[in-house]
Structure formats: structure tokens, C-alpha cells
Amino acid sequence: MRRNGSLRAGFTLVELLVVIAIIGVLVGLLLPAVQAAREAARRMQCSNNLKQIGLAMHNYEGVYKIMPPALFAADTSLGEPSGEDDDGFGWMVALLPFVEQQNLYETLQVNGHYGTLGNQSIRDMLYPGVPAGTVIPGGDTVVPGYRCPSSVLPDFVPASWTIPGSHLVGGGSVPNAFPMSIGYGTSDYKAGGGSCYGDYGVMHKIREGGGARFADITDGLSNTILSGESSYVTSTTSSSSRQSTPPTAFRDWPTWIGSFGSGQDETVRINGRTNSPINAQTNPNKMYFAINDDNAFSFHPGGAQFVFADGSVHFISENIAIDTYCKLHDRRDGIPLGDWD
């Protein structure tokens, strides 16, 4: 015999649907906040990476009394071929001993002789046991301090890749325009290069003067960009035809080791010029439409982060006045910046 009140009524189907709907609404409200919190943490780690790069550069300059060239490539003043002035180890290789990567530095067998590696005969001289088209020992290493957690670029240069925003029928990937770069570890940071007023940044390839001294930065260390984020890939299609023409190959992948056979200094440095604004007038989802190949570019909404020559890190809006941005890349223009930050 059942006593009154001995059984509890369960949820009705309508009540369950209401509860599920409420949970769905709450998740929808919380998800953007969670994503924003995660991006804030990633951005902070990215900022710390740049801070460490700035500190390493100060230590390097303190030892050698000059900053490294953007590329340890051909020196035309010594009669070396100008066609190889964009091939060689990059400035991040020089910093390896100063970012707790001494073992990797020794694995590369640099030994103070950087050489020009785009020319196969010279590459064979430096690495006689490494076949052509094979990554030199250590070049396929992921250096955590050279990668921004917000970036979704692969850890290694691939043989083929789908450039975000490219309008291939049904999507699909395109081949690497420079097969010699396949397999090398990627990076998300590049050296500050030229400005609207000429190649007067802090680091250039040897043919353009190489690295500067901190004493050469007459505009002030806090007013001059040392390095910045550049996490994007361009294609072989000209910028004027990208609206209507699918890509045929990708190029200019950012790599910490430098440029091997691509002949592109855009692998290691950015410029601050009228045609090189922050984020290249596009965004990571439409990377294919970048207007140039030497822009600062990040996966952080609205701008990119930079470390300045004084070691400070700043997030700069993609809407900064281009003239001001140019001045931040020039170490000696002598033009007052005003309140830009």
C-alpha cells in the first residue's frame, strides 16, 4: 500500500528543455569571456618572449659591442656575389646562446663562420654531409621563445599549405615556392628594419650595413623598434591581382634560422613604411590579401606587439598614423614623435 507523499515528482520534458536552454545561454555568455581570458594569457606569454629577446639583444651587444646583422649573408664589399646577400643565418641564431639555447647553437656548428648558405657549393662546404634539400642539423628545432602562443602557423615550414583567405575552388593547399626552406622551424618575430626614410632600422643584412650599436640609436632607445611580431605568409601572386587570382605557391615563411635558398630577407625582418602597415591591411583569416611581404603581423586583434631598444614591450594599434610608425623604425631621423603610445 502506497502512502501519500512517498514519491517525488520528476522533471517534466518541458522543464528539462528549459534547463538545457538556460545552460546553453550561460555557456554562450561565458565562452567569449573564456576565450578572451585565454587570449590575454597567450598575449602575455608573447609579450614575455619579446622581453627576453630584448634582454638577449642587450647581452649580445654588451659582449660584441654591436647588434647582429639581420642576415649573416654575402658581403658585396668583399667581392662576394650580390645574388647571395639574402641567404644565410639570421639574427635569432646569434641570440641562441643568450636565450638558453647554447646546445642548439653548438649543434648548428656555426663556430663564428656564418657564411652564405643559399649557394649550394658554399652550403656543401659548411655542411658536406648534409644532402641538398635536407634540413641542416638543428634547423628543425622548435624554439619556444621564438613562437607566439596566439599564432596558428605550423611549427615547421611545410611542403604545401592553405593560405587563409585564398579563394581556391573548394579550398586546398599550394606548394612551397622555395623547397630548400621545407622542414625548418618557424618563428613569429622579426627584426626591425627600414623606415620611410631609408634603411636606418637597428638590423639589416650585411650588404646594407648589418647591425647597429645602441650608441647609433640617436633617437633614443625608447623611441626605436628592435623587434616585432610577424606571423604570416605571403604568396607568389602579386598584391594587385589577389582579389581575382588564386595563389600558385606560398613564400616568405618566417624562420628563426634565417634564409636558406629563398633569397628573401623578409624571413627575418620587417619594415615600417607607407606600404608596410601593421597587419598588412588584413587579418589572420584573410592572410592571403596582405598588401606586402615585410609587415608586422599578429594574431592579436587590432595590432601587434613590439620590443623597443630599451627593452620595453608595447602593443601598437594597426591604426597608428603611418608617419609615426615609420619614425619608430628609424633610429636616427631626429624627428620628435610626440605622445604616440
N, C-alpha and C positions, 0 to 999 in steps of 0.2 A: 504494500500500500504506500503510495507516494504522499509524502507530507508537503503541505503548501510551503512554497519558498525554498524548497531544497534544490531546485535547479536555477542556474543563472542564464538569462537570455544572452545569446551570442550577437555578434555584429551582423547586421543585415548587409546584403550586397551593396546597397546604396551607400551605407556608412563606410564600407571598405573602399569603395571607389572615391568617396570624398577624402578619406585619409590619404590614399595614394596620390590624389590630385594635389593635396596640400604639401605632401613630401616632395612631389615634383616641382612645385612652385618654389619651395625653400631651396632645393638643390639648384634650381635655375638662378636664384638670387645669390647663392653662396659661390657658385662656380666662378663668376668673374672676379670675385674678391680673392679666391684661392689662386686663380691664375695670375692675378696682379701681384700677390704676395710672392709667388714663385719667381715671377719675372724680376721683382725687386731684389730677391736673393741672388738670382743669376747676374743681374746688373752689378750688384755689389762685388761679386767674385770677379767679374770682368774688370771692374774698376781697380781691384786689388792687383790683378795681373799687370795692368798698365803701371800701377805704382811700383811694382817690382821691376818692371822694365826700365822705368826712370831711375830707380836706385842702382840697377846694374850698369846703366849707361854712365852714371856719375862715378861708379867704381872703376869702370873701364877707362874713362877719361882721366881719372886720377892716376892710373898706372901708366897709360901710354901717352898722356898729355894731349890727346886728340880723340875725337869720336871715330868709329869705324866708317868706312865708305858704305853706302847703301849696297853696292855690289863690288866685291873684290874681282874685278874683271880686267879686260885689256887696258893697258895704259898707252894711249897713242903717242904720248910724249916720249916714250921709249922705243917707238917704232913698231909697237905691237899692232896687229890689224884692227882697224876701227869696227869691222864687222863682228868682232867678238866683245865689244865693250858692254854688252848687255848680258853676258854669260859669266857665271862664277858664283862663288859662295856669297850669301847675303849677310847683312849686318847682325842678324839674330844668331848666326853661327859664332861670331866673335863674342857675343854675350854669354854663350853657354857656360863657361867657367864661372860666371858671375851670377848665374841663376840656378846653382846647384846641379849642373849638368856636365861636370868635368869628365865623367866616364864617356858620355856621348861625344864630347869634343875630341877625346882621345881616339874613340872608335872611328871618327871621320878621318883620322890621320892627317889633320891639317898641318901640324908642325910648322906653323909660321909661313907656309907656302900655299897661298890661296890659288893662284893660277887662274886660267880661263878654261872652263870645262865645256863650253859649247862646241869647241873644235875637237873633233873626235881624236885626233892624234895626240893633242895635249891631255885629253881625258885618259887616254890609254897610258900616257907617260906617268900620270899621277896614280892611276888605278889599273895597272896592267893585268890584274887577274879578274877584272870585272867586265864581262862582255857588254858590248853596245846594247843599249835598251834595257839594261839591268840597273836597278837602284844600287847606288854605292852603299857599302856597309854603314848603317846608322841612319841613312836618309829616310827610311820608312818608320822612323820613331815618332810617336805622338808625344809632343812636349806639352804637358797640361797647362803650363803657364803661358803658352802661346796660343791657346784656344779659349774663346769666349763661350761660356755655357749657354748663352742665348742663341748662338749660331747653330744652324742645322746643316752646314756644309759637311760633307763626309770627312773622315779623318785622313784619308789618303786621296790623292788625285786619281780619279777613275779613268778607265778607257773610254767610257761613254757615260752620258749624263743628260737628264732632262732639265733644261734651264727654266726655272719658274717663270711663267708668263708667256713662254714661247707657244705659238699657235700652230704647232704641228697637228695634222689631222689625227684625232684620237690620242693626242699626247705623244709620248715616245722620246727616246734619247738620241743625242747626236754624238759623233765621235770626237775624240780629243785632237785638236789641231796640232799639238806638239807631243807626239808619242814618247819622246825622251823624258817627259815630266811625269809619266804614269807611275804611280806607286809611292811617290814622295809624300811625306807628312805635310798636312796643310797648316795654315795659321790664320789668325783673324786680326792681326795687327801689321801695320806697315810704317815705315819711316816717313817723317815729314820732309817733303821735297820742295819743289819750286813754288813760286808765287806769281801773281800778276806782273811782277816787276822783274822777273828773271829767276834763274836757278840759284836762289840765295836762301834755301832752307838749311837744315842742320846736317843732312846726309845726302850725298849724291854718289853716283858711280865715279870711279877713278877719273875717267875722261873729263868729268865736269868738276873736278876738284876734290872729290872724296868727302871725308868727314871734316867737320869744323871743330874748333876748340870752343869751350864755353866762353873764353875771352873774346871770341869773334862775334858773339851774340850781343851786339851793342844796343839792341832794342830792349834788353832786359830778359832774363831767363823766364820771368813770369808772364811775358808777353809773346813767347815764341813756342810753337808746337814742336814737340820732339817726336811723338809717335801717336798714331790714332787707329781706330778700328777701320777695317776694310774687309768685309766678309761677303764678297760677291764675285761672280764670274761673268765675263762678257763672251760674246760670240764673234765669229768672223763676218757676220752680216753688218754692213755699215749702219750707223745710227739713223741716217736719213731714210732708210728703207725698211726698218724693223716693224713699222706698222702694217706692212703688207707682205713682207718676205719672211718665210720661216728660216730658222738658223740652219746652217750646214755643218757647223762644228763649234765647240766652245774653246776658249783660250784664256790666258791671263789668270790662272788659278793662283791664289795666294799661298806661297810655300815658305816655311821658315828657312829652308836650306839655301834659297836663292833662285837662280835661273839656270836650268840645265837644258840647253838645246832649243829653248823657246825664243831666245833673243828678245825678251820683254822685261824691262826693268819694273813694269807695273806689278810684277810678282812680289815686290818688296817695298815699294814706296808709293805715296800719294802726293798729289799736288793741290794747292789752294788757288784755283784760278777761276775766271769767269765761266769757263766751260766745264769746271770740275767742282760743282757744289756738293755739299754733304748729302748723301743718299741718292745722288745722280738723278734727281727729279723723278724718282720712282720709289718702290718699296720691295721688301723681300719676296712678296708674292708675284711681283711683276719685274723681277730682276732682269729679264731679257731686254727691257726697254731702257736700261741705264744709258745715259747720253754720252758717257765717256768711260775710259778704262783705268783712270787713275784717281778715282774719287774715294773719299772716306765713305764708309757704308756699314750700317749696323742693323742688327735685328731688334734693337730697342726702338720703340715707336717715337718718331719725331726728331731724331737726331743721332748723334754718335758721341762716344767718349774719347778723350784725348789726354795724354800725359804731356805736360809742358816741361820746358828745360829746367825749371826749378823743382821738378818732381811732383808738382800738384796735378791732380786729375780733375778734369771738367767735362761735364756733359754740355755739348754745344748744339743748339737747335738747328735743324735744317733750314730754318727761315732766317738765320743770321744774315745781315747785309753782306753781300759777296765781297765788297771792298774791304770790310772789316776782317772777313775770313782770310782774304789774300794777305793782309798785313800780319795776321797771326802766323802765317807760314814763312814770312820774310824775317830774317834775323838781323837785318841792318838797314831797313829802309828809313829809319829815323822819323817816321810819321806817327804822331800821337794817336792812340787807339780810342781814348775816351772810356766810358763805362760800358764795356761790351758784354760782361758776364751777367 
